[in-house]
Amino acid sequence: MEHTHSYTYFAICSNGEIGNAGLQSTEAGIFDPDDITKLLCIEPFSKWKKGDRRKHVPENSPTAQYGFSMWCAEKSEHDRLDVEKQCLNTIKKLKQKIPELLEVKSLYDVNFTIYIVPYIYNEEPPLVSFNKEIIEFCYLTGTEIGFDIYVYGRE
């Protein structure tokens, strides 16, 4: 039986506009994720740059290539129902990299986001709250908080 769980992660994504081919980055938003890895000295769990081929998308599709760059790291699945603990775990290393993160923002037209991804089963909600440490990190870096929620009914 599946149980409600969640994870969090930090993402750097090109700014741009959404059109028929999905998100298309601004010229200033295009970056090489390897440059972000070198600057932050943190290995991402997922990354791509504008123009990279998408997996599982037909070649003739308008979305066959990424129209934006993305770098995702510091995924936390710590304590399956406590989003605050997961967020704190996600930002643990990043708090020491605030000057480098601000440098990334000065070099590229990008967004920073802490993504929260809950999988909710049988109406069992995760605990979602943000303490001062999380809010301060978001304020200092201009990081947004986003949710990607999956809800499943009773089995």
Phi and psi in degrees as GROMACS dihedral restraints (atoms count N, CA, C in turn):
[ dihedral_restraints ]
;  ai    aj    ak    al  type     phi  dphi    fc
    3     4     5     6     1   -75.2    20    10
    4     5     6     7     1   145.4    20    10
    6     7     8     9     1  -120.4    20    10
    7     8     9    10     1   152.3    20    10
    9    10    11    12     1   -58.0    20    10
   10    11    12    13     1   134.8    20    10
   12    13    14    15     1  -152.4    20    10
   13    14    15    16     1   168.7    20    10
   15    16    17    18     1  -152.2    20    10
   16    17    18    19     1   166.0    20    10
   18    19    20    21     1  -146.1    20    10
   19    20    21    22     1   162.0    20    10
   21    22    23    24     1  -129.9    20    10
   22    23    24    25     1   157.8    20    10
   24    25    26    27     1  -158.6    20    10
   25    26    27    28     1   164.6    20    10
   27    28    29    30     1  -107.0    20    10
   28    29    30    31     1   134.4    20    10
   30    31    32    33     1  -130.9    20    10
   31    32    33    34     1   143.5    20    10
   33    34    35    36     1  -114.6    20    10
   34    35    36    37     1   122.8    20    10
   36    37    38    39     1  -134.5    20    10
   37    38    39    40     1   142.7    20    10
   39    40    41    42     1   -57.5    20    10
   40    41    42    43     1   140.4    20    10
   42    43    44    45     1   -77.1    20    10
   43    44    45    46     1   154.2    20    10
   45    46    47    48     1   177.9    20    10
   46    47    48    49     1  -160.9    20    10
   48    49    50    51     1  -123.6    20    10
   49    50    51    52     1   144.7    20    10
   51    52    53    54     1   -92.2    20    10
   52    53    54    55     1   128.2    20    10
   54    55    56    57     1  -136.3    20    10
   55    56    57    58     1  -159.9    20    10
   57    58    59    60     1   -60.5    20    10
   58    59    60    61     1   -29.1    20    10
   60    61    62    63     1   -97.7    20    10
   61    62    63    64     1    18.7    20    10
   63    64    65    66     1    85.0    20    10
   64    65    66    67     1  -160.3    20    10
   66    67    68    69     1   -68.5    20    10
   67    68    69    70     1   127.6    20    10
   69    70    71    72     1  -117.9    20    10
   70    71    72    73     1   119.7    20    10
   72    73    74    75     1   -72.3    20    10
   73    74    75    76     1   156.2    20    10
   75    76    77    78     1   -70.1    20    10
   76    77    78    79     1   160.7    20    10
   78    79    80    81     1   -57.3    20    10
   79    80    81    82     1   -41.3    20    10
   81    82    83    84     1   -72.2    20    10
   82    83    84    85     1   -15.6    20    10
   84    85    86    87     1   -87.0    20    10
   85    86    87    88     1    -7.2    20    10
   87    88    89    90     1   -77.6    20    10
   88    89    90    91     1   125.4    20    10
   90    91    92    93     1  -141.3    20    10
   91    92    93    94     1   159.0    20    10
   93    94    95    96     1   -93.3    20    10
   94    95    96    97     1   117.7    20    10
   96    97    98    99     1   -57.2    20    10
   97    98    99   100     1   -28.7    20    10
   99   100   101   102     1   -63.5    20    10
  100   101   102   103     1   -31.7    20    10
  102   103   104   105     1   -66.3    20    10
  103   104   105   106     1   -37.1    20    10
  105   106   107   108     1   -66.9    20    10
  106   107   108   109     1   -42.8    20    10
  108   109   110   111     1   -59.1    20    10
  109   110   111   112     1   -44.8    20    10
  111   112   113   114     1   -64.6    20    10
  112   113   114   115     1   -43.0    20    10
  114   115   116   117     1   -66.6    20    10
  115   116   117   118     1   -42.9    20    10
  117   118   119   120     1   -89.3    20    10
  118   119   120   121     1   -16.5    20    10
  120   121   122   123     1    55.2    20    10
  121   122   123   124     1    41.5    20    10
  123   124   125   126     1  -132.2    20    10
  124   125   126   127     1   129.1    20    10
  126   127   128   129     1   -80.9    20    10
  127   128   129   130     1   128.8    20    10
  129   130   131   132     1   -78.8    20    10
  130   131   132   133     1   156.8    20    10
  132   133   134   135     1   -93.7    20    10
  133   134   135   136     1   -14.8    20    10
  135   136   137   138     1  -152.3    20    10
  136   137   138   139     1   143.6    20    10
  138   139   140   141     1  -163.9    20    10
  139   140   141   142     1   153.1    20    10
  141   142   143   144     1  -161.5    20    10
  142   143   144   145     1   160.3    20    10
  144   145   146   147     1  -118.4    20    10
  145   146   147   148     1   160.1    20    10
  147   148   149   150     1   -53.8    20    10
  148   149   150   151     1   132.4    20    10
  150   151   152   153     1    97.2    20    10
  151   152   153   154     1   -16.5    20    10
  153   154   155   156     1   -63.6    20    10
  154   155   156   157     1   148.1    20    10
  156   157   158   159     1   -75.9    20    10
  157   158   159   160     1   131.8    20    10
  159   160   161   162     1   -78.6    20    10
  160   161   162   163     1   139.3    20    10
  162   163   164   165     1   -76.7    20    10
  163   164   165   166     1   149.2    20    10
  165   166   167   168     1    63.7    20    10
  166   167   168   169     1    23.8    20    10
  168   169   170   171     1  -123.7    20    10
  169   170   171   172     1   128.5    20    10
  171   172   173   174     1   -56.3    20    10
  172   173   174   175     1   143.4    20    10
  174   175   176   177     1   -58.7    20    10
  175   176   177   178     1   -31.7    20    10
  177   178   179   180     1   -86.5    20    10
  178   179   180   181     1     2.9    20    10
  180   181   182   183     1   -74.7    20    10
  181   182   183   184     1   145.2    20    10
  183   184   185   186     1   -65.1    20    10
  184   185   186   187     1   -14.0    20    10
  186   187   188   189     1  -108.1    20    10
  187   188   189   190     1    22.9    20    10
  189   190   191   192     1   -65.3    20    10
  190   191   192   193     1   -26.4    20    10
  192   193   194   195     1  -119.2    20    10
  193   194   195   196     1   148.5    20    10
  195   196   197   198     1   -66.4    20    10
  196   197   198   199     1   135.5    20    10
  198   199   200   201     1   -97.1    20    10
  199   200   201   202     1    10.1    20    10
  201   202   203   204     1  -155.7    20    10
  202   203   204   205     1   164.3    20    10
  204   205   206   207     1  -100.5    20    10
  205   206   207   208     1   151.2    20    10
  207   208   209   210     1  -149.4    20    10
  208   209   210   211     1   143.6    20    10
  210   211   212   213     1  -139.6    20    10
  211   212   213   214     1   122.9    20    10
  213   214   215   216     1  -126.4    20    10
  214   215   216   217     1   130.7    20    10
  216   217   218   219     1  -151.4    20    10
  217   218   219   220     1   176.0    20    10
  219   220   221   222     1    58.5    20    10
  220   221   222   223     1    46.2    20    10
  222   223   224   225     1   -69.4    20    10
  223   224   225   226     1   135.2    20    10
  225   226   227   228     1  -129.5    20    10
  226   227   228   229     1   126.7    20    10
  228   229   230   231     1  -116.0    20    10
  229   230   231   232     1    17.6    20    10
  231   232   233   234     1   -59.5    20    10
  232   233   234   235     1   126.6    20    10
  234   235   236   237     1    54.0    20    10
  235   236   237   238     1    93.4    20    10
  237   238   239   240     1   -53.9    20    10
  238   239   240   241     1   -20.7    20    10
  240   241   242   243     1  -115.0    20    10
  241   242   243   244     1    -2.0    20    10
  243   244   245   246     1  -110.3    20    10
  244   245   246   247     1    94.3    20    10
  246   247   248   249     1   -63.3    20    10
  247   248   249   250     1   -37.0    20    10
  249   250   251   252     1   -59.4    20    10
  250   251   252   253     1   -45.6    20    10
  252   253   254   255     1   -62.7    20    10
  253   254   255   256     1   -39.3    20    10
  255   256   257   258     1   -64.7    20    10
  256   257   258   259     1   -44.0    20    10
  258   259   260   261     1   -61.5    20    10
  259   260   261   262     1   -43.1    20    10
  261   262   263   264     1   -61.1    20    10
  262   263   264   265     1   -40.3    20    10
  264   265   266   267     1   -66.0    20    10
  265   266   267   268     1   -39.5    20    10
  267   268   269   270     1   -62.9    20    10
  268   269   270   271     1   -41.4    20    10
  270   271   272   273     1   -89.2    20    10
  271   272   273   274     1    -3.6    20    10
  273   274   275   276     1   -49.8    20    10
  274   275   276   277     1   -55.2    20    10
  276   277   278   279     1   -74.8    20    10
  277   278   279   280     1   -33.9    20    10
  279   280   281   282     1   -67.7    20    10
  280   281   282   283     1   -29.0    20    10
  282   283   284   285     1   -59.6    20    10
  283   284   285   286     1   -31.1    20    10
  285   286   287   288     1   -80.2    20    10
  286   287   288   289     1    -6.8    20    10
  288   289   290   291     1  -112.6    20    10
  289   290   291   292     1    18.8    20    10
  291   292   293   294     1   -57.6    20    10
  292   293   294   295     1   -45.1    20    10
  294   295   296   297     1   -59.1    20    10
  295   296   297   298     1   -39.7    20    10
  297   298   299   300     1   -68.5    20    10
  298   299   300   301     1   -39.4    20    10
  300   301   302   303     1   -62.8    20    10
  301   302   303   304     1   -41.6    20    10
  303   304   305   306     1   -65.9    20    10
  304   305   306   307     1   -31.9    20    10
  306   307   308   309     1   -65.4    20    10
  307   308   309   310     1   -41.2    20    10
  309   310   311   312     1   -58.1    20    10
  310   311   312   313     1   -44.6    20    10
  312   313   314   315     1   -65.3    20    10
  313   314   315   316     1   -31.6    20    10
  315   316   317   318     1   -76.1    20    10
  316   317   318   319     1   -25.5    20    10
  318   319   320   321     1   -85.8    20    10
  319   320   321   322     1   -32.3    20    10
  321   322   323   324     1  -133.2    20    10
  322   323   324   325     1   155.5    20    10
  324   325   326   327     1   -88.4    20    10
  325   326   327   328     1    89.3    20    10
  327   328   329   330     1  -132.9    20    10
  328   329   330   331     1   163.1    20    10
  330   331   332   333     1  -109.9    20    10
  331   332   333   334     1   145.7    20    10
  333   334   335   336     1  -108.6    20    10
  334   335   336   337     1   135.1    20    10
  336   337   338   339     1  -141.7    20    10
  337   338   339   340     1   135.9    20    10
  339   340   341   342     1   -94.0    20    10
  340   341   342   343     1   116.0    20    10
  342   343   344   345     1   -94.5    20    10
  343   344   345   346     1   136.0    20    10
  345   346   347   348     1  -114.5    20    10
  346   347   348   349     1   124.0    20    10
  348   349   350   351     1  -122.9    20    10
  349   350   351   352     1    91.0    20    10
  351   352   353   354     1   -91.5    20    10
  352   353   354   355     1   141.5    20    10
  354   355   356   357     1  -111.5    20    10
  355   356   357   358     1   107.7    20    10
  357   358   359   360     1  -102.2    20    10
  358   359   360   361     1   123.4    20    10
  360   361   362   363     1  -117.4    20    10
  361   362   363   364     1   137.9    20    10
  363   364   365   366     1    52.4    20    10
  364   365   366   367     1    38.5    20    10
  366   367   368   369     1    61.2    20    10
  367   368   369   370     1    21.4    20    10
  369   370   371   372     1   -89.0    20    10
  370   371   372   373     1   101.7    20    10
  372   373   374   375     1   -81.6    20    10
  373   374   375   376     1   147.9    20    10
  375   376   377   378     1   -77.3    20    10
  376   377   378   379     1   162.0    20    10
  378   379   380   381     1   -83.1    20    10
  379   380   381   382     1   119.9    20    10
  381   382   383   384     1  -120.2    20    10
  382   383   384   385     1   113.7    20    10
  384   385   386   387     1  -154.5    20    10
  385   386   387   388     1   161.4    20    10
  387   388   389   390     1  -132.7    20    10
  388   389   390   391     1   121.7    20    10
  390   391   392   393     1   -86.1    20    10
  391   392   393   394     1  -179.6    20    10
  393   394   395   396     1   -61.0    20    10
  394   395   396   397     1   -35.0    20    10
  396   397   398   399     1   -63.8    20    10
  397   398   399   400     1   -42.5    20    10
  399   400   401   402     1   -67.6    20    10
  400   401   402   403     1   -45.7    20    10
  402   403   404   405     1   -63.2    20    10
  403   404   405   406     1   -40.8    20    10
  405   406   407   408     1   -63.3    20    10
  406   407   408   409     1   -44.6    20    10
  408   409   410   411     1   -58.2    20    10
  409   410   411   412     1   -46.6    20    10
  411   412   413   414     1   -62.1    20    10
  412   413   414   415     1   -41.1    20    10
  414   415   416   417     1   -65.1    20    10
  415   416   417   418     1   -48.0    20    10
  417   418   419   420     1   -66.2    20    10
  418   419   420   421     1   -28.5    20    10
  420   421   422   423     1  -107.5    20    10
  421   422   423   424     1    -6.6    20    10
  423   424   425   426     1    70.8    20    10
  424   425   426   427     1    30.5    20    10
  426   427   428   429     1   -83.6    20    10
  427   428   429   430     1   133.7    20    10
  429   430   431   432     1   -93.5    20    10
  430   431   432   433     1   164.6    20    10
  432   433   434   435     1  -117.4    20    10
  433   434   435   436     1   126.0    20    10
  435   436   437   438     1  -123.8    20    10
  436   437   438   439     1   152.4    20    10
  438   439   440   441     1  -119.1    20    10
  439   440   441   442     1   138.0    20    10
  441   442   443   444     1  -126.2    20    10
  442   443   444   445     1    92.1    20    10
  444   445   446   447     1   -99.0    20    10
  445   446   447   448     1   135.5    20    10
  447   448   449   450     1  -119.9    20    10
  448   449   450   451     1   122.8    20    10
  450   451   452   453     1  -119.2    20    10
  451   452   453   454     1   129.1    20    10
  453   454   455   456     1  -121.1    20    10
  454   455   456   457     1   139.2    20    10
  456   457   458   459     1   -76.1    20    10
  457   458   459   460     1  -178.2    20    10
  459   460   461   462     1   -64.3    20    10
  460   461   462   463     1   143.9    20    10
